[in-house]
Amino acid sequence: MVVTATDVSRLMVEGSGLWRQPPGPEARVDIIVIAYTSPDSRTLSTTVAGVPVTVTATPVSYRFHWGDGTATTTTDPGAPYPNHTVYHDYTGTRSNVVITVTTTWEATFTPEGGTSQPVTGTITTTSSAEPFDLVRTVTYLTDDAEEAQGH
């Protein structure tokens, strides 16, 4: 019995997920943007030639695409603030930025009653975060506070 990377990719309909901090429709260009994904393995079930088979896929690397033409490749899935390890420092404003992560997985398969065997090749999945705009903070000096105090 053989299970190929193509077979496994048909079973894996979802990627490893992607979360961004800060969340929401905007991020300030003067503050880093943090991204992270799940490091969890996936256990999938299928049948090959009438035999139940368990497939275990494990993420081995991640490529974070920052939506500005740059990318970071790492074996680190990242983490949320304050333990963040994967982040990007944008250099300018931009609209509709979409961060994606391409996860590369290695897998094994185990036929019912059999031994675990490696799947030849790797599987890739891609997950996206919600689009956001990179904005600058604009500060205005006013004397409204002094007027409110009678000055």
C-alpha positions as CSV (number, residue, x, y, z in Angstrom):
1,M,0.0,0.0,0.0
2,V,1.2,3.5,-0.9
3,V,-0.1,6.9,0.2
4,T,1.4,9.8,-1.7
5,A,1.7,13.5,-0.8
6,T,-0.9,14.2,-3.4
7,D,-3.3,11.8,-1.6
8,V,-2.7,13.6,1.7
9,S,-3.1,17.1,0.1
10,R,-6.6,16.0,-1.0
11,L,-7.5,15.1,2.6
12,M,-6.1,18.4,4.1
13,V,-8.8,20.9,3.1
14,E,-7.6,23.5,5.7
15,G,-4.2,25.0,6.4
16,S,-2.6,25.6,9.8
17,G,-4.6,28.8,10.4
18,L,-3.3,32.4,10.7
19,W,-3.8,35.0,13.4
20,R,-2.6,38.6,13.3
21,Q,-2.0,41.2,16.1
22,P,-3.2,43.8,16.4
23,P,-6.5,42.5,15.1
24,G,-9.1,44.7,13.3
25,P,-9.3,46.6,10.1
26,E,-6.3,48.8,10.7
27,A,-2.7,48.6,12.0
28,R,-0.4,51.5,12.7
29,V,2.7,51.6,10.5
30,D,4.9,52.6,13.4
31,I,4.1,49.4,15.4
32,I,5.1,45.9,14.4
33,V,2.5,43.4,13.1
34,I,2.7,40.0,14.8
35,A,1.6,36.8,13.0
36,Y,1.3,33.2,14.2
37,T,-0.1,29.9,13.2
38,S,-0.8,26.6,14.8
39,P,2.0,24.1,15.2
40,D,-0.4,21.2,15.8
41,S,-0.2,18.0,13.8
42,R,-3.3,16.8,12.0
43,T,-4.7,13.3,12.2
44,L,-6.8,12.3,9.1
45,S,-8.7,9.1,8.3
46,T,-9.3,7.6,4.9
47,T,-9.7,4.2,3.2
48,V,-7.2,2.8,0.7
49,A,-8.2,-0.4,-1.2
50,G,-10.9,-1.0,1.5
51,V,-8.4,-0.7,4.3
52,P,-8.8,2.1,6.9
53,V,-5.7,4.3,7.1
54,T,-4.7,6.9,9.6
55,V,-2.6,9.8,8.2
56,T,-0.6,12.1,10.5
57,A,0.6,15.3,9.0
58,T,3.1,17.5,11.0
59,P,4.1,21.0,10.1
60,V,7.8,21.4,9.4
61,S,8.2,24.9,8.1
62,Y,6.3,28.1,7.5
63,R,6.6,30.9,5.0
64,F,4.9,34.1,6.1
65,H,4.1,36.4,3.2
66,W,3.6,40.0,4.5
67,G,1.5,41.4,1.7
68,D,4.2,44.0,0.8
69,G,6.4,41.7,-1.4
70,T,8.5,40.4,1.5
71,A,8.4,37.0,3.2
72,T,9.9,35.2,6.2
73,T,10.6,31.5,6.1
74,T,11.0,29.8,9.5
75,T,10.4,26.6,11.5
76,D,8.8,28.7,14.2
77,P,5.0,29.0,14.0
78,G,5.2,32.3,16.0
79,A,3.2,33.2,19.1
80,P,0.9,35.9,20.3
81,Y,2.1,39.0,22.2
82,P,4.0,39.2,24.5
83,N,5.9,36.0,23.5
84,H,5.8,36.9,19.8
85,T,8.6,35.6,17.6
86,V,7.3,36.2,14.1
87,Y,6.6,39.8,13.2
88,H,7.0,42.4,10.5
89,D,7.9,46.1,10.6
90,Y,6.1,47.8,7.7
91,T,7.7,50.9,6.2
92,G,4.7,52.7,4.7
93,T,0.9,53.0,4.5
94,R,-0.9,50.6,2.3
95,S,-4.5,49.5,1.8
96,N,-6.0,46.0,1.8
97,V,-2.9,44.2,3.1
98,V,-3.3,40.4,3.3
99,I,-0.8,38.3,5.3
100,T,-0.6,34.6,4.3
101,V,1.3,31.6,5.6
102,T,2.3,28.7,3.5
103,T,2.8,25.7,5.8
104,T,4.9,22.7,4.6
105,W,3.9,19.4,6.2
106,E,5.5,15.9,6.3
107,A,3.3,12.9,6.9
108,T,3.1,9.3,7.8
109,F,0.4,6.8,7.2
110,T,-0.6,3.7,9.2
111,P,-2.9,1.1,7.7
112,E,-5.3,-0.6,10.3
113,G,-3.2,-3.3,12.0
114,G,-0.1,-2.2,10.2
115,T,3.0,-0.2,10.9
116,S,3.6,3.5,10.3
117,Q,5.3,4.5,7.1
118,P,6.5,7.8,5.7
119,V,4.6,9.6,2.9
120,T,7.0,10.5,0.1
121,G,7.2,14.2,-0.5
122,T,5.7,17.1,1.4
123,I,2.3,18.8,1.5
124,T,1.7,22.5,1.4
125,T,-1.3,24.5,2.6
126,T,-1.9,28.2,2.6
127,S,-3.9,30.2,5.2
128,S,-4.8,33.9,5.1
129,A,-5.6,36.6,7.7
130,E,-8.3,39.2,7.3
131,P,-7.2,42.2,5.1
132,F,-6.3,45.4,6.9
133,D,-5.0,48.9,6.2
134,L,-1.7,50.2,7.4
135,V,-2.2,53.8,8.6
136,R,-0.2,56.6,10.2
137,T,-1.3,58.4,13.3
138,V,-1.9,62.1,12.7
139,T,-1.5,64.3,15.7
140,Y,-3.1,67.8,15.9
141,L,-2.2,70.4,18.4
142,T,-5.2,72.4,19.6
143,D,-5.9,74.7,22.5
144,D,-9.3,73.1,23.2
145,A,-8.1,71.8,26.6
146,E,-7.0,75.3,27.7
147,E,-10.3,76.8,26.5
148,A,-12.2,74.1,28.5
149,Q,-10.3,75.2,31.6
150,G,-11.1,78.9,31.0
151,H,-7.6,79.9,29.8
